[in-house]
Amino acid sequence: MSLRDSTTDFAGGGAGDRPASTRRGFDYLIVGAGFAGSVLAERLAAGLNKRVLVVDRRPHIGGNAYDYHDESGVLIHRYGPHIFHTNAQRIVDYLSRFTEWRPYEHRVLAQVDGQQVPIPINRTTLNRLYGLNLQTDEEAAEYLASRAEPVAHIRTSEDVVVNGIGRELYQKFFRGYTRKQWGLDPSQLDKSVTSRIPTRTNTDDRYFTDAFQQMPKHGYTKMFEKMLAHPNIKVMLNTDYREIRDEVQHDQLIFCGPIDEYFDYRFGKLPYRSLKFEHKQLDQEQFQAVGTVNYPSEDVPYTRISEYKHLTGQVHPKTSITYEYPSAEGDPYYPIPRPENAELYKRYQQLADETPGVTFVGRLGTYKYYNMDQVVGQALALYKRIEEAEHGAEAGESAQHSQSLAEQAP
């Protein structure tokens, strides 16, 4: 595969006339065209005039946030629903350079005991499920406290939920879903897994409560295209970086893929959970009441169904939905949070620290579950460190040059 034959330019990007684009080789080779890689590519190209090559083994940019119009003309997310939310204004400001936004507050229902009720559990959930008439936050808090079963030492995901709301609600909403999602019982998983899902005493049925909850107006892929449109950036798709790393000259490598893969699984594979997606086009305008409906029961093989027109606001006579099936095999999605896995990652992290010229970033590069805004924040923070180091080096060179001139002066 030649570099010329497999390189893609976006929105007029390409060779260009800038000095950085005419140099042989690249300042940075970035592996992965998702959020981490694309943000760093844009910043390095636009902020420091670096020449950047981005490679991705998939046939598209955008990583897991990739969206496209399916056979019916409905905009869908290939890898399941991606809902953007954040409390960080700086991340909103940065991404707003590449997209407009449409307001969207995600709502999720859970199919429990023959009905669909809000998740995270709130006062409405309790009233519908048990035929109650709880009127205030205080009443709901008292009710949950009456069902809670205190756990002296909270270590696992099961402990978190049982301690907060009791075993019955745990079994209705969490146990089956978690077992399907992770392939492990909640009693075998770190407490961080279920700590991510709050229980509310009010009637707020939004899945997230962040200050900023909006979706890219024209989709994620369009946003990534604009991000990567700089003339200093080249993109190679359908490309494993191992195929081109020795043929492409580059000064620094930023690796957003699995850290264990980079080191040829020297200490063994880091465990991940994967997902399988079944996309369906339906000849009807709407399928379900909200963007996502969860199915906690282990009798149902999938964990959730998502309908994208809720997310995108698209008006279309047909609709498209996606069934999600957790899997032990396939692309790595979720690092499995168990102590032994954290210890294995530390061994790879030590190798990474000892490897010059390579920086690992992103969910796979750092073996940590991140939301999209957190990945953007991590990438921007890394760029800031690179920028400061670059400017520090330039200042040092300038001072050294001035000193040299002074010493040469008569």
C-alpha positions as CSV (number, residue, x, y, z in Angstrom):
1,M,0.0,0.0,0.0
2,S,1.5,3.3,-1.0
3,L,1.1,6.5,1.0
4,R,-0.2,8.3,-2.0
5,D,-2.8,5.8,-2.9
6,S,-4.4,5.5,0.5
7,T,-4.2,9.1,1.7
8,T,-7.4,11.1,2.1
9,D,-7.9,14.9,2.3
10,F,-10.9,16.6,3.9
11,A,-12.6,19.8,2.6
12,G,-9.6,20.9,0.6
13,G,-6.9,19.8,3.0
14,G,-3.8,18.2,1.5
15,A,-0.5,19.4,0.3
16,G,-1.2,23.1,0.5
17,D,1.5,25.9,0.2
18,R,2.5,26.1,3.9
19,P,6.1,25.3,4.7
20,A,5.2,22.5,7.1
21,S,3.4,20.7,4.3
22,T,6.3,20.6,1.9
23,R,8.8,19.0,4.3
24,R,9.6,15.3,3.9
25,G,8.0,13.1,6.4
26,F,5.8,14.1,9.3
27,D,6.3,15.7,12.7
28,Y,3.7,13.4,14.2
29,L,2.2,10.1,13.3
30,I,-1.2,9.7,15.1
31,V,-2.8,6.2,15.3
32,G,-6.5,6.5,15.6
33,A,-9.0,9.0,14.0
34,G,-11.4,9.2,16.9
35,F,-11.8,12.1,19.3
36,A,-8.3,11.8,20.9
37,G,-6.4,11.5,17.6
38,S,-8.4,14.0,15.7
39,V,-8.3,16.7,18.4
40,L,-4.5,16.3,18.7
41,A,-4.1,16.3,14.9
42,E,-6.0,19.6,14.6
43,R,-4.3,21.3,17.5
44,L,-0.8,20.3,16.4
45,A,-1.5,21.3,12.8
46,A,-3.2,24.6,13.5
47,G,-1.6,25.5,16.7
48,L,2.1,24.5,16.1
49,N,2.2,24.2,12.3
50,K,3.1,20.6,12.6
51,R,2.8,18.1,9.7
52,V,0.6,15.3,10.9
53,L,-0.3,11.9,9.5
54,V,-3.4,10.2,11.0
55,V,-3.9,6.5,10.3
56,D,-6.9,4.3,11.2
57,R,-7.6,0.7,10.4
58,R,-11.3,1.4,10.0
59,P,-12.6,2.7,6.7
60,H,-13.9,5.9,8.3
61,I,-12.9,8.8,10.6
62,G,-14.7,9.5,13.9
63,G,-13.9,6.4,15.8
64,N,-16.9,5.0,17.7
65,A,-18.7,8.3,17.2
66,Y,-19.0,7.7,13.4
67,D,-22.4,8.4,12.0
68,Y,-23.9,8.0,8.5
69,H,-27.1,7.9,6.5
70,D,-28.4,4.3,6.2
71,E,-30.3,2.8,3.3
72,S,-33.5,4.6,4.3
73,G,-31.7,8.0,4.5
74,V,-31.9,8.1,8.4
75,L,-28.8,9.3,10.2
76,I,-27.6,6.6,12.5
77,H,-24.6,5.9,14.8
78,R,-22.8,2.7,13.6
79,Y,-21.5,1.9,17.0
80,G,-24.5,2.7,19.2
81,P,-25.8,6.0,20.5
82,H,-23.3,8.7,21.3
83,I,-24.8,11.4,23.5
84,F,-22.6,14.5,24.0
85,H,-22.8,16.1,27.4
86,T,-20.3,18.0,29.5
87,N,-19.9,20.7,32.2
88,A,-16.6,22.0,30.7
89,Q,-17.2,25.2,28.8
90,R,-13.7,25.1,27.3
91,I,-14.5,21.7,25.6
92,V,-17.7,23.2,24.2
93,D,-15.9,26.2,22.9
94,Y,-13.3,24.1,21.2
95,L,-15.7,21.7,19.5
96,S,-18.0,24.6,18.5
97,R,-15.3,25.6,16.0
98,F,-16.2,22.6,13.9
99,T,-20.0,22.2,14.5
100,E,-23.2,23.9,15.3
101,W,-25.4,22.2,17.9
102,R,-29.0,21.2,18.5
103,P,-30.4,20.9,22.0
104,Y,-31.0,17.3,23.2
105,E,-31.6,15.9,26.6
106,H,-31.3,12.1,26.6
107,R,-34.0,10.1,28.3
108,V,-33.9,6.4,28.9
109,L,-36.7,4.0,30.0
110,A,-36.2,0.5,31.4
111,Q,-38.5,-2.4,30.7
112,V,-39.3,-3.7,34.1
113,D,-42.3,-5.8,35.4
114,G,-44.2,-5.3,32.1
115,Q,-43.9,-1.6,31.9
116,Q,-41.4,1.1,30.9
117,V,-40.2,3.3,33.7
118,P,-37.5,6.1,33.9
119,I,-33.9,5.1,34.5
120,P,-31.9,6.4,36.5
121,I,-34.5,5.4,39.2
122,N,-36.4,8.5,40.3
123,R,-39.6,9.3,42.2
124,T,-41.7,8.6,39.1
125,T,-40.1,5.2,38.7
126,L,-41.0,4.3,42.3
127,N,-44.6,5.6,42.0
128,R,-45.2,3.6,38.8
129,L,-43.5,0.5,39.9
130,Y,-45.1,0.1,43.3
131,G,-48.3,2.1,42.8
132,L,-47.2,4.8,45.3
133,N,-48.0,8.4,45.6
134,L,-44.7,9.9,46.8
135,Q,-45.0,13.7,46.5
136,T,-41.7,15.1,47.7
137,D,-38.0,14.4,47.6
138,E,-38.1,13.7,51.3
139,E,-40.8,11.1,50.9
140,A,-38.9,9.4,48.1
141,A,-35.6,9.5,50.2
142,E,-37.4,7.9,53.2
143,Y,-38.9,5.2,51.0
144,L,-35.5,4.3,49.5
145,A,-33.8,4.4,52.9
146,S,-36.5,1.9,54.1
147,R,-35.5,-0.5,51.4
148,A,-31.7,0.0,51.6
149,E,-29.5,-2.8,53.1
150,P,-26.4,-1.2,54.6
151,V,-23.1,-2.7,53.5
152,A,-20.2,-2.1,56.0
153,H,-17.4,-2.2,53.4
154,I,-18.4,-1.1,49.9
155,R,-16.1,-2.8,47.4
156,T,-18.2,-4.1,44.5
157,S,-20.9,-2.8,42.2
158,E,-23.4,-4.9,44.0
159,D,-22.5,-3.4,47.3
160,V,-23.0,0.1,45.9
161,V,-26.6,-0.5,44.8
162,V,-27.8,-2.8,47.6
163,N,-26.4,-0.3,50.1
164,G,-28.3,2.6,48.4
165,I,-31.6,1.1,47.4
166,G,-31.9,-2.5,48.5
167,R,-31.7,-5.9,46.9
168,E,-35.1,-5.9,45.1
169,L,-34.5,-2.8,43.1
170,Y,-30.9,-4.0,42.5
171,Q,-32.2,-7.2,41.0
172,K,-34.9,-5.5,38.9
173,F,-32.7,-2.8,37.3
174,F,-29.0,-3.7,37.8
175,R,-28.1,-7.3,38.2
176,G,-29.3,-8.7,34.9
177,Y,-28.2,-5.7,32.9
178,T,-24.8,-5.7,34.4
179,R,-24.3,-9.4,33.9
180,K,-25.2,-9.1,30.2
181,Q,-23.1,-6.0,29.7
182,W,-20.0,-7.2,31.5
183,G,-20.3,-11.0,31.4
184,L,-19.7,-10.9,35.2
185,D,-21.9,-10.6,38.2
186,P,-21.9,-7.1,39.8
187,S,-20.4,-8.8,42.9
188,Q,-17.3,-9.4,40.7
189,L,-17.0,-5.8,39.4
190,D,-15.4,-2.7,40.9
191,K,-17.8,-0.3,42.6
192,S,-17.1,2.3,39.9
193,V,-19.4,0.5,37.4
194,T,-22.7,1.2,39.1
195,S,-21.5,4.3,40.9
196,R,-21.8,6.0,37.5
197,I,-25.6,5.6,37.7
198,P,-27.3,7.8,40.3
199,T,-30.6,7.3,42.1
200,R,-32.8,10.4,42.4
201,T,-35.6,11.4,44.7
202,N,-37.0,14.1,42.4
203,T,-38.8,13.6,39.1
204,D,-35.9,14.6,36.8
205,D,-36.0,12.0,34.1
206,R,-33.0,13.2,32.1
207,Y,-30.3,10.6,31.9
208,F,-27.6,13.3,32.3
209,T,-27.7,16.5,34.3
210,D,-24.7,18.2,32.8
211,A,-25.0,21.9,32.0
212,F,-24.3,21.4,28.3
213,Q,-26.4,18.7,26.6
214,Q,-26.5,19.1,22.8
215,M,-25.7,17.1,19.7
216,P,-23.7,18.1,16.6
217,K,-26.3,19.6,14.3
218,H,-25.1,17.8,11.2
219,G,-23.7,14.8,12.9
220,Y,-20.4,13.7,14.3
221,T,-18.8,12.7,11.0
222,K,-19.3,16.2,9.6
223,M,-17.6,17.6,12.7
224,F,-14.6,15.3,12.4
225,E,-14.3,16.2,8.7
226,K,-14.0,19.9,9.6
227,M,-11.6,19.1,12.4
228,L,-9.3,17.2,10.0
229,A,-9.5,19.6,7.1
230,H,-6.3,21.5,7.9
231,P,-3.7,21.4,5.0
232,N,-1.0,20.1,7.3
233,I,-3.1,16.9,8.1
234,K,-3.1,13.7,6.0
235,V,-5.4,10.8,6.8
236,M,-4.9,7.2,5.8
237,L,-7.9,4.9,6.3
238,N,-8.1,1.1,6.1
239,T,-4.6,1.1,7.3
240,D,-2.9,-0.7,10.2
241,Y,0.0,1.6,11.3
242,R,2.3,-1.4,11.4
243,E,2.1,-1.5,7.6
244,I,3.4,2.0,7.2
245,R,5.3,2.9,10.4
246,D,8.7,2.0,8.9
247,E,8.0,3.6,5.5
248,V,6.7,6.9,6.9
249,Q,9.3,9.2,8.5
250,H,8.0,10.8,11.7
251,D,9.5,12.4,14.7
252,Q,6.8,11.5,17.3
253,L,4.1,8.8,17.6
254,I,0.8,9.4,19.4
255,F,-0.9,6.0,19.9
256,C,-4.7,5.9,20.5
257,G,-5.0,2.2,20.0
258,P,-4.8,-0.6,22.7
259,I,-1.6,-0.1,24.7
260,D,-1.2,-3.9,25.0
261,E,-1.4,-4.4,21.3
262,Y,1.4,-1.8,20.8
263,F,3.7,-4.0,22.9
264,D,2.6,-7.2,21.2
265,Y,0.7,-8.4,24.3
266,R,4.0,-8.9,26.1
267,F,2.2,-9.5,29.5
268,G,-1.0,-10.9,28.1
269,K,-4.1,-9.2,26.7
270,L,-6.0,-6.5,28.7
271,P,-9.6,-7.7,29.0
272,Y,-12.3,-5.7,27.3
273,R,-16.0,-6.1,26.7
274,S,-17.2,-5.7,23.1
275,L,-20.6,-5.0,21.5
276,K,-22.5,-6.4,18.5
277,F,-25.0,-4.1,16.8
278,E,-28.1,-5.1,14.8
279,H,-29.3,-2.1,12.8
280,K,-32.9,-2.2,11.5
281,Q,-34.8,0.2,9.2
282,L,-38.6,0.4,9.9
283,D,-41.4,1.6,7.7
284,Q,-42.9,3.7,10.4
285,E,-42.2,7.2,11.7
286,Q,-41.5,6.3,15.4
287,F,-40.7,3.1,17.2
288,Q,-40.4,4.0,20.9
289,A,-41.1,7.0,23.2
290,V,-37.5,7.9,23.9
291,G,-34.0,7.6,22.4
292,T,-33.1,4.5,24.4
293,V,-35.0,1.7,26.2
294,N,-33.0,-0.6,28.5
295,Y,-33.9,-4.3,28.9
296,P,-32.4,-5.4,32.3
297,S,-33.9,-8.9,32.2
298,E,-31.5,-11.7,31.4
299,D,-34.3,-13.4,29.5
300,V,-33.8,-10.7,26.8
301,P,-30.5,-11.2,24.9
302,Y,-29.9,-7.5,24.1
303,T,-29.3,-4.7,26.6
304,R,-31.0,-1.9,24.9
305,I,-32.7,-0.5,21.8
306,S,-31.9,3.0,20.5
307,E,-33.9,5.1,18.0
308,Y,-31.7,7.8,16.5
309,K,-34.3,10.3,15.3
310,H,-34.9,11.3,18.9
311,L,-31.2,12.2,19.1
312,T,-30.8,13.9,15.8
313,G,-34.1,15.6,15.4
314,Q,-34.3,14.3,11.8
315,V,-37.8,14.4,10.2
316,H,-38.3,11.3,8.1
317,P,-41.2,9.1,7.3
318,K,-39.2,6.0,8.3
319,T,-37.1,5.3,11.4
320,S,-34.0,3.3,12.2
321,I,-33.2,1.4,15.4
322,T,-30.3,-0.5,16.9
323,Y,-30.2,-3.5,19.1
324,E,-27.1,-3.9,21.3
325,Y,-25.7,-7.3,22.2
326,P,-22.7,-7.3,24.6
327,S,-20.0,-9.7,23.6
328,A,-16.7,-11.1,24.8
329,E,-15.2,-11.0,21.3
330,G,-14.8,-8.1,18.9
331,D,-13.6,-4.6,18.9
332,P,-12.5,-3.4,22.4
333,Y,-15.1,-1.0,23.9
334,Y,-15.1,-1.2,27.7
335,P,-12.1,-1.8,29.9
336,I,-13.2,-4.3,32.5
337,P,-12.7,-2.6,35.9
338,R,-11.2,-5.3,38.1
339,P,-8.1,-5.0,40.4
340,E,-6.1,-7.7,38.5
341,N,-6.8,-5.8,35.2
342,A,-5.6,-2.5,36.7
343,E,-2.4,-4.2,37.8
344,L,-1.8,-5.6,34.4
345,Y,-2.3,-2.2,32.9
346,K,0.3,-0.7,35.3
347,R,2.9,-3.1,33.8
348,Y,2.1,-1.8,30.3
349,Q,2.1,1.8,31.6
350,Q,5.6,1.3,33.0
351,L,6.7,0.0,29.5
352,A,5.1,3.1,28.0
353,D,7.0,5.4,30.3
354,E,10.2,3.7,29.3
355,T,9.5,4.0,25.5
356,P,10.8,7.3,24.1
357,G,9.0,9.1,21.2
358,V,5.6,7.5,21.9
359,T,2.6,8.9,23.8
360,F,-0.4,6.9,24.7
361,V,-3.8,8.6,24.9
362,G,-7.5,7.8,24.8
363,R,-9.7,5.1,26.2
364,L,-7.6,2.3,24.7
365,G,-4.3,3.9,25.1
366,T,-4.8,4.4,28.9
367,Y,-7.2,1.5,29.6
368,K,-9.8,3.7,31.2
369,Y,-13.5,4.3,30.5
370,Y,-13.9,8.0,29.3
371,N,-16.9,9.9,28.1
372,M,-16.4,11.8,24.9
373,D,-15.8,15.1,26.6
374,Q,-13.2,13.5,28.9
375,V,-11.3,12.2,25.9
376,V,-11.4,15.7,24.3
377,G,-10.2,17.2,27.6
378,Q,-7.4,14.6,27.8
379,A,-6.3,15.4,24.3
380,L,-6.3,19.2,24.8
381,A,-4.3,18.8,28.0
382,L,-1.7,16.7,26.2
383,Y,-1.5,19.4,23.5
384,K,-1.0,22.1,26.1
385,R,2.0,20.2,27.5
386,I,3.4,19.7,24.0
387,E,2.9,23.4,23.3
388,E,4.5,24.5,26.5
389,A,7.5,22.2,25.9
390,E,7.9,23.5,22.4
391,H,7.7,27.2,23.4
392,G,10.1,26.5,26.3
393,A,12.6,24.9,23.9
394,E,12.2,27.8,21.5
395,A,12.8,30.3,24.3
396,G,15.9,28.4,25.4
397,E,17.3,28.4,21.9
398,S,16.5,32.1,21.5
399,A,18.3,32.9,24.8
400,Q,21.3,30.8,23.8
401,H,21.5,32.5,20.4
402,S,21.3,35.9,22.0
403,Q,24.1,35.0,24.4
404,S,26.2,33.7,21.5
405,L,25.7,37.0,19.6
406,A,26.6,39.0,22.8
407,E,29.8,37.0,23.2
408,Q,30.7,37.6,19.6
409,A,30.1,41.3,19.8
410,P,33.2,43.6,19.9
